């Protein structure tokens, strides 16, 4: 479907950029978790949520 609208060249370019974009997206997500309050973000993960009980 993408080939029909944009042509084979753009389909080939998009297919080559997907691994790079997904790698950089994953690195950006890890960097965001590292730079911010990691407990705040990891509290949304159900498996990890029970490991870090707050003593409040």
Secondary structure as GFF3:
##gff-version 3
##sequence-region A 1 56
A	DSSP	alpha_helix	2	6	.	.	.	ID=ss1
A	DSSP	alpha_helix	8	35	.	.	.	ID=ss2
A	DSSP	alpha_helix	38	42	.	.	.	ID=ss3
A	DSSP	alpha_helix	46	49	.	.	.	ID=ss4
###
